[in-house]
Amino acid sequence: MQIGNLFRYPVKGLSAEPMREATLTPGQAIPWDRAFALAQGDAPFDPAAPAFLPKSNFMCLMRNGRIATLRAHFAADPPWLTITAPDATAIAADPTTPEGRGMLGLFLTAFLGTEARGTPVFQHAPGHTFGDQRAPVVSLLNRASLRAFEANQGATREETRFRANILFDNLPAWQEFEWVGRRLRIGTAVLEVTKRTVRCAAVEVNPATGVRDADPIGELRRLYGHADLGIHAAVIEGGRIAPGDAVRVL
């Protein structure tokens, strides 16, 4: 088994960035993954005391499918985030500064239009991850499971709908579900598989058009009796990972 593709998603809900490598730290997500988010105006997020909140408090694909058409690019050194809309209008700013976050927040709020609640605020809290789990994790997707699902459904379901950090190859379909509670060595890092990934309405959204054009949750339930596709894993031992690295069960 090996990593086929490695991704991070710097802004919660926005596009993926392919990575050539990543250095993992125990108890953390992939660096800069879900490091930024647009909090809706009624969200009780406090950057001085950051804590997990359900995704409905933020701009997210589950509720705001059209954001799939935005393209985000983040450079870490120095920090610089560019977001481009389908009409080619764009914003570029340092998302680690109050001024930059203000500019980015105004751009995204205008894009949301009537889907914006109150006065949304673009947020960043160093060390905090705006993930969908209470603790930071890395998400993995077995391509063979996705291909089996597509074959049984008789339709293509784009890999990017499922927003995994690691897409891996050369494992029979669905065997990754047997890894829950087991540890994996990936590159020089060690991760522990914590749970299967239960899918939400975000996967209904076509990542190219922003249109809800499929029902993978219903399809999975009809075919398999559950809505799970992929797994989550916590980083136990830090190390470097990259496409092509082996994935081994310990």
ChimeraX attribute file (.defattr): number of C-alpha atoms within 10 A of each C-alpha:
attribute: neighborCount
match mode: 1-to-1
recipient: residues
	/A:1	16
	/A:2	19
	/A:3	22
	/A:4	17
	/A:5	19
	/A:6	23
	/A:7	24
	/A:8	24
	/A:9	25
	/A:10	25
	/A:11	26
	/A:12	23
	/A:13	27
	/A:14	24
	/A:15	23
	/A:16	21
	/A:17	17
	/A:18	13
	/A:19	14
	/A:20	12
	/A:21	15
	/A:22	16
	/A:23	15
	/A:24	22
	/A:25	18
	/A:26	16
	/A:27	16
	/A:28	19
	/A:29	27
	/A:30	24
	/A:31	17
	/A:32	18
	/A:33	24
	/A:34	22
	/A:35	24
	/A:36	26
	/A:37	27
	/A:38	26
	/A:39	26
	/A:40	21
	/A:41	15
	/A:42	14
	/A:43	19
	/A:44	12
	/A:45	18
	/A:46	10
	/A:47	12
	/A:48	8
	/A:49	8
	/A:50	16
	/A:51	15
	/A:52	15
	/A:53	17
	/A:54	12
	/A:55	20
	/A:56	15
	/A:57	18
	/A:58	28
	/A:59	27
	/A:60	21
	/A:61	25
	/A:62	17
	/A:63	16
	/A:64	18
	/A:65	23
	/A:66	19
	/A:67	24
	/A:68	23
	/A:69	19
	/A:70	22
	/A:71	17
	/A:72	20
	/A:73	17
	/A:74	21
	/A:75	12
	/A:76	10
	/A:77	6
	/A:78	9
	/A:79	12
	/A:80	15
	/A:81	22
	/A:82	16
	/A:83	21
	/A:84	16
	/A:85	17
	/A:86	12
	/A:87	8
	/A:88	10
	/A:89	9
	/A:90	15
	/A:91	18
	/A:92	17
	/A:93	18
	/A:94	20
	/A:95	23
	/A:96	18
	/A:97	12
	/A:98	13
	/A:99	12
	/A:100	17
	/A:101	22
	/A:102	17
	/A:103	17
	/A:104	24
	/A:105	22
	/A:106	17
	/A:107	19
	/A:108	21
	/A:109	21
	/A:110	11
	/A:111	15
	/A:112	17
	/A:113	9
	/A:114	9
	/A:115	13
	/A:116	20
	/A:117	17
	/A:118	12
	/A:119	14
	/A:120	23
	/A:121	23
	/A:122	25
	/A:123	24
	/A:124	23
	/A:125	17
	/A:126	12
	/A:127	11
	/A:128	21
	/A:129	28
	/A:130	29
	/A:131	23
	/A:132	15
	/A:133	13
	/A:134	12
	/A:135	15
	/A:136	23
	/A:137	26
	/A:138	24
	/A:139	23
	/A:140	24
	/A:141	25
	/A:142	26
	/A:143	21
	/A:144	18
	/A:145	19
	/A:146	20
	/A:147	16
	/A:148	14
	/A:149	22
	/A:150	17
	/A:151	12
	/A:152	12
	/A:153	15
	/A:154	9
	/A:155	11
	/A:156	12
	/A:157	20
	/A:158	14
	/A:159	15
	/A:160	14
	/A:161	17
	/A:162	23
	/A:163	23
	/A:164	24
	/A:165	24
	/A:166	24
	/A:167	21
	/A:168	23
	/A:169	20
	/A:170	13
	/A:171	15
	/A:172	13
	/A:173	16
	/A:174	18
	/A:175	11
	/A:176	19
	/A:177	17
	/A:178	10
	/A:179	18
	/A:180	15
	/A:181	12
	/A:182	13
	/A:183	19
	/A:184	20
	/A:185	19
	/A:186	20
	/A:187	21
	/A:188	16
	/A:189	19
	/A:190	25
	/A:191	24
	/A:192	22
	/A:193	24
	/A:194	17
	/A:195	17
	/A:196	20
	/A:197	18
	/A:198	13
	/A:199	17
	/A:200	14
	/A:201	15
	/A:202	23
	/A:203	24
	/A:204	23
	/A:205	25
	/A:206	20
	/A:207	25
	/A:208	14
	/A:209	15
	/A:210	17
	/A:211	15
	/A:212	17
	/A:213	11
	/A:214	16
	/A:215	14
	/A:216	25
	/A:217	19
	/A:218	14
	/A:219	17
	/A:220	19
	/A:221	12
	/A:222	12
	/A:223	12
	/A:224	11
	/A:225	10
	/A:226	14
	/A:227	18
	/A:228	19
	/A:229	22
	/A:230	24
	/A:231	23
	/A:232	22
	/A:233	25
	/A:234	22
	/A:235	23
	/A:236	18
	/A:237	15
	/A:238	17
	/A:239	17
	/A:240	15
	/A:241	24
	/A:242	21
	/A:243	20
	/A:244	16
	/A:245	18
	/A:246	18
	/A:247	21
	/A:248	13
	/A:249	14
	/A:250	11
